[in-house]
Amino acid sequence: MELSAAQIQAIESGEAVPITVGHTKYVLIREDLYERVKALLDIEDAYPLLDETFREGWDAPGMADYDRYDELKHQ
């Protein structure tokens, strides 16, 4: 596969480059950007950080009602 000069310049500057192979669309990005995106999408690794970040909110008085949302929405 050959990239145009514009595509190469875009990738080198950190931009995503859309390509189509057959009927399937892809996006080319630099490996360092891919690793960052991959880490963001690996949500299981983020659970401890999310719990810590929102701990105060989880313990807020109204959150008990949220836990019973299905039960309360029918009242």
C-alpha positions, 0 to 999 in steps of 0.5 A: 500500500502506498500513501500520498505525500499529503497522507504521509504528512498528515500522519507525521503531524499526528492526524488520522488518515481515513482509508478504504480497503475494499468496502471496509473503512479504516483509520491510520494513526501513528503508533504512539497515538494508537497506544494512547487511544487503546489505553483510554478504551481499556475501560476495565483498567480505568475502574479504580481511577473512576471509583476514586474520582467519583467516590464522593458522588457515589456516597452522596445521599441521593445515590441510594435512590439511583441504585433503586432506579428501576423500582422507583421509576414505576411509582 
